[in-house]
């Protein structure tokens, strides 16, 4: 076959994308994706601009309205965008909403602290909208300016005779359906983001309306993050009231609240910088952990709780059972994130500032509150003893079971991959040896590893760490995935791009999924937050007609398939993965070209944390109450055939 000749490469082939064309050409570079996550990223950008006015103490009220047609309106009572002519030769609102890298966040005067995308956000939202209109209240007047078709100016700012308020900015936009795979705005996600901001900023009044169905909520918290911690622990057995620490060091404002709970065997630390969640932590979290470790050890030594011969308590011992919210505000001139996503803080000054403030004030608290301090020291000593037991269990496990850290055949269970590329490799956690055997035969061994799991996985919510880590299935998963757990978790050491839970499509399979997700959420939350956890979706039915076979993944899809069939057919209801031969399992559930996977996300960490505590914890009454309120016990499933009927109709 002759190769196609490549045309010449001249200056005519060099394209220059003007204005906002680059954003529309490659939207993923600016907002990450064009799916539901990308749509909500637009909302967060406009909302963050309003929140920045609150952080700078020029506003105290933010309102979000979701209008019919998935139109979003965000309002604040801040200063209002300047409407004078800019030195660029156009009105200032036009600069803000139609020029990349334009805004008031590049110096340290207009905004001392800010959380947006540094002048990219507003213009990116405009570029990816069917239309956007900004309404500015300033100097006793109201001005509006409208853009359409990805940022084209429809008219310059014009005065509206009836100003609705003294000052502030209102932005209304409609995401462009030609850009996004969905334009649906999820009310619950917006509620969570606004509620979180109200927790983090004392006195902020956040309102949200959904005109599509009449929903309306208001959030305002006088105690701020103290109430946030209480919200996170409301379903747990608390040991004391939240400890609150605040202070300023080298112009960095630090605020933290934390509380210990019993029967909780992991730590839960949420950190924020300028109101932006830092999911991957950073220097401020490092400073907080160091301060906790130092303060408790020094208190233990001075009070002789720790003897001279005793080793210092490890940080993991001291954080056992802690729920904490750490929120800091860093001036723009020293603010540094690692990567565009702002998920990890890199500012060195933040570590020192947090460590200084928390150490100083926590030591004072411990000495002033001896009863609480002694209780927390005993909690840490218990965790220390358990950690030592875990360490010994690990050593025994290594010696007896010869488990190694990467892609090793553990007692013949793991079927490893041939290629060593964590960016493409996949790990299937498969229910049962029978299905595991089919999966091992059907997989693409170049990049798909199989780890069969025997029986029900242990419930991580009800099990102490030392008992959990004696469990063979749990240890197999930890060593196979490679990231470590808890405070030792490191996503860069993950051996697989996708960790796929593959279970039977029945109640037992669903239970195993929940048990595995509980373990990941409590001990490897970063695995979920970084998008590595998936659930396989095997078909429920096989429809056979002569030599042809089709599959259905739901009752509705089965009806649709049957309606298209002429003549006799046979239906098989799969009771489990083991009923499929390896070719069917590959074709329907494992082949990347034909399978369907459910990606596991944590949209609302607080809600997820409470839900796991209620449903997977050992308290019966809260679980019963939740089930009675949220679960319908009506059973409308009429598809109870194992090996189905033969006929022209299916009821």
C-alpha positions in Angstrom: 0.0 0.0 0.0 1.4 3.4 -1.0 1.8 5.9 1.8 -0.3 9.0 1.6 1.9 12.0 0.8 2.0 14.7 3.6 1.4 18.2 2.3 4.1 20.8 2.7 4.6 22.6 5.9 4.6 26.3 5.4 3.7 29.4 7.3 0.1 29.1 5.9 -0.3 26.0 8.1 0.3 28.0 11.3 -3.1 28.9 12.8 -3.6 31.7 15.2 -6.8 31.3 17.3 -8.0 34.8 18.3 -10.0 35.8 21.3 -11.8 32.9 22.9 -11.5 30.6 19.9 -8.8 28.6 21.6 -11.2 27.8 24.5 -13.9 26.5 22.2 -11.4 24.5 20.2 -9.9 22.8 23.2 -12.3 23.2 26.1 -10.7 20.3 28.0 -7.5 22.3 28.5 -9.4 24.9 30.5 -12.1 23.0 32.4 -10.9 19.4 32.3 -13.8 17.8 30.4 -17.0 18.5 28.5 -19.2 16.2 30.5 -21.2 16.9 33.7 -18.0 17.7 35.6 -17.1 20.3 33.1 -20.6 21.9 33.1 -20.4 22.3 36.9 -16.9 23.7 36.6 -18.5 26.7 34.8 -20.8 27.3 37.7 -17.9 27.0 40.2 -15.9 29.6 38.3 -18.6 32.2 38.4 -19.4 31.3 42.0 -15.8 31.6 43.0 -15.6 35.1 41.7 -18.6 36.0 43.9 -16.9 34.2 46.9 -13.7 36.2 46.3 -15.7 39.4 47.0 -16.8 37.8 50.3 -13.3 36.7 51.2 -12.1 40.2 50.6 -14.9 41.4 52.9 -16.7 43.4 50.3 -19.8 41.1 50.2 -21.7 38.8 52.5 -24.5 37.4 50.4 -24.3 35.0 47.4 -27.3 33.7 45.5 -27.5 30.9 42.9 -30.6 30.5 40.8 -31.0 27.5 38.5 -33.5 28.5 35.9 -35.5 26.4 33.5 -33.5 25.3 30.5 -30.4 24.8 32.8 -29.6 28.5 32.8 -27.5 29.6 35.8 -27.6 32.9 37.6 -25.0 33.9 40.3 -25.3 37.1 42.2 -23.3 38.9 44.9 -23.6 42.1 46.8 -19.9 43.1 46.3 -18.4 46.1 44.7 -19.5 45.5 41.2 -17.2 45.2 38.2 -15.8 48.6 37.1 -17.7 49.9 33.9 -15.2 52.5 32.8 -13.2 52.2 29.6 -10.1 50.0 30.0 -6.7 50.8 28.7 -7.3 48.0 26.2 -9.7 50.4 24.5 -13.0 48.6 25.4 -15.3 48.7 28.5 -13.9 46.9 31.5 -16.6 44.2 31.7 -15.8 43.3 28.1 -12.2 42.8 29.1 -13.2 40.6 32.0 -15.5 38.4 30.1 -13.9 38.2 26.6 -10.1 38.3 27.2 -8.2 35.4 28.7 -5.8 36.2 31.6 -7.7 39.5 32.5 -8.9 40.3 35.9 -8.1 41.8 39.3 -6.3 38.9 40.9 -2.8 39.3 39.5 -1.6 41.7 42.2 -2.0 41.9 45.9 -4.2 45.0 46.1 -7.6 44.4 44.4 -7.9 41.0 46.1 -5.7 40.1 49.0 -6.9 36.5 48.8 -8.7 34.8 45.9 -9.6 31.3 44.8 -10.6 31.5 41.1 -8.5 30.6 38.0 -6.6 33.9 38.2 -8.5 35.8 35.4 -9.2 32.8 33.2 -12.5 31.7 34.7 -15.1 34.3 33.7 -13.9 34.5 30.0 -13.8 30.7 29.8 -17.4 30.5 31.0 -18.4 33.1 28.4 -16.5 31.2 25.6 -18.4 28.0 26.4 -21.8 29.5 26.8 -24.6 29.9 24.2 -25.1 33.3 25.8 -23.9 35.2 28.9 -25.3 38.4 30.4 -23.6 40.4 33.2 -25.6 42.9 35.3 -23.5 45.4 37.3 -24.8 47.6 40.1 -22.4 50.4 40.9 -22.4 54.1 41.7 -26.2 54.2 42.0 -26.7 52.8 38.5 -27.3 49.4 36.9 -25.5 48.4 33.7 -25.9 45.3 31.6 -23.8 43.7 28.8 -24.6 40.7 26.7 -22.5 38.2 24.8 -23.6 35.4 22.5 -22.2 32.4 20.6 -19.1 31.9 22.7 -18.2 35.5 23.6 -19.3 37.7 20.7 -20.3 41.1 22.0 -23.9 41.9 21.4 -23.8 45.4 22.9 -21.6 47.5 25.1 -22.6 48.1 28.8 -25.9 50.0 28.8 -27.7 51.7 31.7 -30.9 50.1 33.0 -33.2 52.6 34.6 -34.3 50.4 37.5 -31.4 49.3 39.7 -32.4 46.4 41.9 -29.7 46.9 44.5 -27.0 49.4 45.5 -23.9 47.4 44.5 -22.9 43.9 43.3 -22.6 41.7 40.2 -25.1 39.3 38.6 -23.9 36.8 35.9 -26.5 34.8 34.0 -25.4 32.2 31.4 -26.5 29.2 29.4 -23.9 26.5 28.7 -23.5 25.7 25.0 -25.1 22.3 24.2 -22.9 22.1 21.1 -19.9 21.9 23.4 -21.1 19.7 26.2 -22.4 16.2 26.2 -24.9 17.3 28.9 -26.0 20.7 30.1 -28.0 19.5 33.1 -27.2 21.5 36.2 -27.4 19.2 39.3 -29.0 21.0 42.2 -27.5 18.8 44.9 -23.9 19.5 43.7 -24.6 23.3 43.8 -26.1 23.0 47.2 -23.0 21.2 48.5 -20.6 23.7 47.1 -22.6 26.7 48.5 -23.1 25.0 51.9 -19.4 24.3 52.1 -18.6 28.0 51.4 -21.0 29.0 54.1 -19.3 26.7 56.6 -15.9 28.1 55.6 -16.8 31.8 55.8 -18.5 32.9 59.0 -21.5 35.1 58.3 -21.8 34.4 54.6 -25.4 34.0 53.6 -25.7 31.6 50.7 -29.1 31.1 49.0 -29.9 28.7 46.2 -33.1 28.4 44.2 -34.1 25.8 41.6 -36.9 27.2 39.5 -37.3 23.9 37.7 -38.9 22.3 40.7 -39.3 25.0 43.4 -36.5 24.0 45.7 -34.9 26.6 47.9 -32.3 26.5 50.7 -30.4 29.1 52.8 -27.1 28.5 54.5 -25.5 30.7 57.2 -23.3 29.5 60.0 -22.2 31.8 62.8 -19.7 29.3 64.1 -18.2 28.5 60.7 -16.0 25.4 60.5 -16.9 24.4 64.1 -20.4 23.7 62.7 -18.7 22.0 59.7 -16.9 19.5 62.0 -20.2 18.9 63.9 -21.9 18.2 60.6 -19.2 15.7 59.6 -19.4 13.8 63.0 -23.2 14.0 63.5 -23.7 10.3 62.9 -20.6 9.3 65.0 -19.9 8.8 68.7 -18.0 11.9 69.7 -15.5 12.0 72.5 -15.5 15.8 73.1 -16.7 19.1 71.7 -14.7 20.5 68.7 -11.4 22.1 69.4 -11.2 25.5 67.6 -7.9 27.2 66.8 -7.4 30.4 64.8 -4.6 33.0 64.2 -2.6 34.9 61.7 1.1 34.4 61.0 3.1 36.3 58.3 -0.2 37.5 56.7 -1.5 33.9 56.4 -4.8 33.5 58.3 -5.2 30.0 59.8 -8.4 28.5 61.1 -8.9 24.9 62.1 -11.4 22.8 64.1 -11.2 19.1 65.0 -12.9 16.5 67.0 -12.2 12.9 67.9 -14.8 10.1 67.6 -14.7 6.6 69.1 -15.3 3.5 67.0 -13.7 5.3 64.1 -10.4 3.9 63.0 -9.2 6.3 60.3 -8.6 10.0 60.0 -10.7 12.5 58.1 -9.0 15.8 57.3 -10.5 18.3 54.9 -8.3 21.2 53.9 -9.0 24.4 52.1 -7.0 27.3 50.7 -8.8 30.5 50.0 -12.1 28.5 50.0 -10.8 26.0 47.5 -10.7 22.3 48.6 -7.2 20.9 48.4 -8.0 17.2 47.9 -4.4 16.2 47.6 -3.3 18.2 50.7 -0.1 20.1 50.6 2.2 22.2 52.8 -0.7 23.4 55.1 -1.8 19.8 55.9 1.9 18.9 56.5 2.1 21.7 59.0 -1.1 20.7 60.7 0.0 17.1 61.1 3.4 18.1 62.4 1.8 20.5 65.0 -0.5 17.7 66.3 2.4 15.2 66.6 4.7 17.7 68.3 2.1 19.1 70.7 0.7 15.7 71.9 4.2 14.2 72.4 5.4 17.2 74.3 2.3 17.2 76.5 2.7 13.4 77.1 6.4 13.9 78.2 5.7 16.8 80.5 2.8 15.0 82.2 4.8 11.7 82.4 2.1 9.9 80.4 5.0 9.0 78.1 8.0 7.6 80.1 11.6 8.4 79.3 12.1 4.9 77.8 8.9 5.2 75.7 9.3 6.1 72.0 7.4 9.2 70.7 3.9 8.6 69.4 3.6 8.4 65.7 1.5 10.9 63.8 -0.9 8.2 62.7 -1.5 7.2 66.4 -2.3 10.8 67.3 -4.7 11.3 64.3 -6.6 8.0 64.9 -10.3 8.9 64.9 -9.8 12.6 64.1 -12.2 14.6 62.0 -10.7 18.0 61.1 -11.3 21.0 58.9 -8.3 23.2 58.1 -9.0 26.4 56.2 -6.3 29.0 55.5 -6.2 32.2 53.5 -2.9 32.9 51.7 -2.1 36.3 50.0 -1.8 36.2 46.2 1.9 37.1 46.2 2.9 33.9 48.0 0.2 31.6 46.9 1.6 28.5 45.0 -0.3 25.4 43.9 1.2 22.3 42.4 -0.6 22.0 39.0 -3.5 23.9 37.4 -6.2 22.0 39.3 -5.2 23.5 42.6 -5.6 20.3 44.5 -2.3 20.5 46.3 -0.8 23.6 48.0 2.9 24.2 47.4 3.5 27.4 49.4 6.4 26.7 51.8 5.3 29.6 54.1 2.0 27.9 54.7 3.6 24.9 56.4 5.5 27.1 58.9 2.6 29.4 59.6 0.1 26.5 60.3 2.7 24.6 62.4 3.4 27.7 64.5 -0.2 28.7 65.2 -1.6 25.2 65.8 1.4 24.2 68.0 1.2 27.2 70.2 -2.6 27.2 70.7 -3.0 23.4 70.9 -0.4 23.2 73.7 -2.3 25.9 75.7 -5.6 24.0 75.1 -4.2 20.7 76.3 -2.8 22.2 79.5 -6.0 24.1 80.2 -8.2 21.0 79.5 -6.5 18.2 81.3 -9.5 15.8 81.2 -9.8 16.0 77.4 -6.1 15.9 76.9 -5.7 12.7 79.0 -8.5 11.1 77.1 -7.0 11.9 73.7 -3.5 10.8 74.9 -5.0 7.4 75.9 -6.7 7.2 72.5 -3.3 7.7 70.9 -1.7 5.1 73.1 -4.4 2.6 72.2 -3.7 3.4 68.5 0.0 2.9 69.1 -0.5 -0.5 70.5 -2.8 -1.4 67.7 -0.2 -0.2 65.1 2.4 -2.3 66.7 0.1 -5.3 66.4 -0.5 -4.4 62.8 3.3 -4.1 62.1 3.8 -7.6 63.6 0.9 -9.0 61.6 2.4 -7.5 58.4 5.8 -9.1 59.2 4.1 -12.4 59.8 2.1 -12.0 56.6 5.2 -11.4 54.6 7.0 -14.3 56.1 4.2 -16.8 56.0 2.4 -15.8 52.8 5.4 -14.4 50.9 3.3 -11.4 49.7 5.3 -8.8 47.8 4.4 -5.3 46.8 3.9 -5.3 43.1 2.1 -7.6 40.7 3.2 -10.8 42.3 1.1 -14.0 42.2 -0.1 -14.1 45.8 -0.7 -17.8 46.6 -1.8 -18.2 43.0 -4.6 -15.7 43.3 -3.4 -12.7 41.4 -3.2 -13.1 37.6 -0.7 -10.2 36.9 -0.4 -8.1 33.8 2.4 -8.6 31.3 3.1 -4.9 30.7 4.4 -2.6 33.4 2.5 0.6 32.6 0.4 1.9 35.4 -1.2 4.5 33.1 -3.0 1.8 31.1 -3.1 -1.3 33.3 -6.4 -2.4 34.9 -7.1 -4.5 38.0 -10.4 -6.4 38.2 -11.5 -7.3 41.7 -13.7 -10.3 40.9 -16.3 -12.0 43.2 -15.5 -15.7 43.6 -13.1 -18.2 42.2 -15.5 -19.4 39.5 -15.9 -15.9 38.0 -12.2 -15.3 38.6 -11.4 -18.3 36.5 -13.5 -17.0 33.6 -12.1 -13.5 33.9 -8.5 -14.9 33.8 -9.3 -16.8 30.6 -11.2 -13.9 29.0 -9.0 -11.0 29.9 -6.4 -9.3 27.8 -3.4 -10.4 29.8 -1.2 -7.5 28.4 -2.9 -4.9 30.6 -5.7 -6.6 32.7 -4.9 -8.2 36.0 -7.4 -10.3 37.9 -7.7 -10.7 41.7 -10.4 -13.1 42.8 -12.0 -12.3 46.2 -13.4 -15.1 48.3 -16.8 -14.5 50.0 -17.8 -11.3 51.7 -15.1 -8.7 52.2 -14.7 -7.5 55.8 -16.6 -4.4 56.8 -13.9 -1.7 57.2 -16.4 0.6 59.1 -16.9 -1.8 61.9 -13.4 -3.2 62.2 -10.3 -1.9 64.0 -7.2 -1.4 61.9 -5.2 -4.2 63.3 -8.0 -6.7 62.7 -8.7 -5.3 59.2 -5.0 -5.7 58.2 -5.0 -9.3 59.3 -7.6 -10.1 56.7 -6.1 -11.9 53.7 -8.4 -10.3 51.1 -7.7 -6.8 52.4 -3.9 -7.4 52.5 -4.0 -8.8 48.9 -5.7 -5.6 47.6 -3.4 -3.3 49.5 -0.2 -4.9 48.2 -1.6 -5.3 44.6 -2.8 -1.7 44.2 0.5 -0.4 45.7 -0.6 3.0 47.1 -0.5 2.2 50.8 -3.3 3.2 53.1 -4.3 6.0 55.5 -1.6 8.6 56.0 0.9 6.5 54.0 -1.3 6.7 50.9 0.6 7.8 47.8 -1.4 8.0 44.6 1.9 8.1 42.5 2.6 4.5 43.6 -0.7 3.2 42.2 0.0 0.2 39.9 -3.2 0.5 37.9 -5.1 3.2 36.0 -8.4 1.5 36.8 -9.4 -0.6 39.8 -12.6 -2.3 38.6 -15.0 -4.0 41.0 -16.7 -6.9 39.1 -19.5 -8.7 41.0 -22.7 -10.6 40.3 -25.7 -8.5 39.4 -27.6 -9.5 42.5 -28.0 -8.5 46.1 -24.9 -10.3 47.3 -22.9 -8.7 44.5 -24.2 -5.2 45.4 -23.2 -5.9 49.0 -19.7 -6.8 48.1 -19.4 -3.6 46.0 -20.5 -1.6 49.0 -18.0 -3.3 51.3 -15.2 -2.7 48.9 -16.2 1.0 48.4 -16.3 1.4 52.2 -12.8 0.2 52.5 -11.6 2.4 49.7 -13.4 5.5 51.1 -12.0 5.0 54.6 -8.5 3.9 53.8 -7.8 5.0 50.2 -10.1 8.0 49.5 -7.5 9.4 47.1 -8.0 6.4 44.8 -11.6 7.4 44.3 -11.0 11.2 44.3 -8.3 10.7 41.5 -10.8 8.8 39.4 -9.3 5.3 39.6 -12.3 3.3 41.0 -14.9 1.8 38.7 -17.8 -0.7 38.9 -18.2 -3.2 36.0 -21.7 -3.6 34.6 -22.4 -7.1 33.5 -25.6 -7.8 31.5 -28.7 -9.1 33.2 -30.1 -11.0 30.3 -29.0 -12.9 27.2 -31.5 -13.1 24.3 -30.8 -16.0 21.9 -32.4 -16.4 18.4 -31.1 -19.0 16.1 -27.3 -18.4 16.0 -27.5 -14.7 17.2 -27.1 -13.5 20.7 -27.8 -10.0 22.1 -27.6 -8.8 25.7 -29.7 -6.5 27.9 -28.4 -4.6 30.9 -31.8 -3.6 32.4 -35.5 -4.7 32.3 -36.3 -1.7 30.0 -33.6 -2.6 27.6 -34.8 -6.2 27.6 -38.3 -5.1 26.6 -36.8 -3.0 23.8 -34.7 -5.9 22.5 -37.7 -8.2 22.5 -39.9 -5.7 20.7 -37.4 -5.8 17.8 -37.3 -9.6 17.5 -39.5 -11.6 15.0 -40.0 -15.2 15.6 -38.9 -17.4 18.5 -36.3 -16.5 21.0 -34.9 -17.6 24.3 -34.1 -15.5 27.4 -31.5 -16.3 29.9 -31.3 -14.4 33.2 -27.7 -14.4 34.4 -27.6 -15.2 38.1 -23.9 -14.5 38.4 -20.7 -13.9 36.5 -19.9 -17.6 36.7 -22.8 -18.4 34.3 -21.0 -16.6 31.5 -18.2 -18.4 29.7 -15.0 -16.4 29.2 -15.8 -15.3 25.7 -19.2 -13.8 26.9 -17.5 -12.2 29.9 -14.9 -10.5 27.7 -17.4 -9.4 25.1 -19.9 -7.9 27.6 -18.0 -6.8 30.6 -14.2 -6.6 30.1 -13.6 -5.5 26.5 -12.8 -1.7 26.6 -14.4 -1.3 23.2 -17.8 -2.8 24.2 -18.1 -2.7 28.0 -19.9 -0.2 30.3 -18.2 1.0 33.5 -19.6 3.1 36.3 -17.0 5.6 37.5 -17.1 6.2 41.3 -16.9 9.8 42.4 -17.3 11.6 45.7 -19.5 14.6 44.9 -20.3 15.5 48.5 -17.6 14.3 51.0 -19.6 15.2 54.1 -22.7 13.4 52.8 -20.7 10.4 51.8 -19.0 10.3 55.1 -22.3 10.4 57.0 -23.9 7.9 54.7 -21.1 5.4 55.2 -21.2 5.9 59.0 -25.0 5.3 59.1 -25.3 2.4 56.6 -22.1 0.5 57.4 -21.6 1.3 61.1 -22.7 -0.7 64.1 -25.5 1.6 65.2 -28.9 0.0 64.2 -31.4 2.8 64.9 -29.9 5.4 62.5 -29.6 2.8 59.8 -33.2 1.7 60.2 -34.4 5.3 60.2 -32.5 6.1 57.0 -33.8 2.9 55.2 -37.4 3.7 56.2 -37.1 7.2 54.8 -35.3 6.4 51.6 -36.0 2.9 50.5 -39.2 1.7 48.7 -39.9 -2.0 49.4 -42.2 -2.4 46.4 -41.0 -5.1 44.1 -42.1 -4.4 40.5 -39.6 -6.8 38.9 -41.6 -9.4 36.9 -38.5 -10.8 35.1 -37.9 -13.8 37.4 -37.1 -16.3 34.7 -33.8 -18.2 34.9 -33.8 -19.9 31.5 -36.4 -17.9 29.7 -39.5 -18.7 27.7 -39.7 -19.2 24.0 -42.3 -17.1 22.2 -43.3 -14.0 20.4 -44.3 -12.0 23.5 -42.6 -11.3 26.8 -44.5 -10.0 29.8 
